[in-house]
């Protein structure tokens, strides 16, 4: 859950780039098994708590 609002750039394993707008206190999720890199695309620090189910 995002603790701060901001924008993330997500790069999938095949190089596809998407962006996610995070809002503090609002949940965000990705489907299980998706290999990706997450890059802070904001001009400030982003803080979030990540929970992964395996």
Secondary structure, 3 states (H helix, E strand, C coil): CECCCEEEEEEECCCCEEEEEECCCCCCCCCCCCCEEEEECCCCCCCECCCCCC
